[in-house]
């Protein structure tokens, strides 16, 4: 995760979280990055709290 991802939050209509070639979550940035439903997405974002969305 980097500053590009923060920029994507502000300009994208949809984001996708993938891991190991599998889509684990997709939807509007507000949903996926601020209120993820998938445990893998939640764990990833918890490890990258320095990025504010």
Beta strands, then each sheet from edge to edge (+ up, - down):
strand 1: 15-19
strand 2: 22-27
sheet 1: 1+ 2-
end
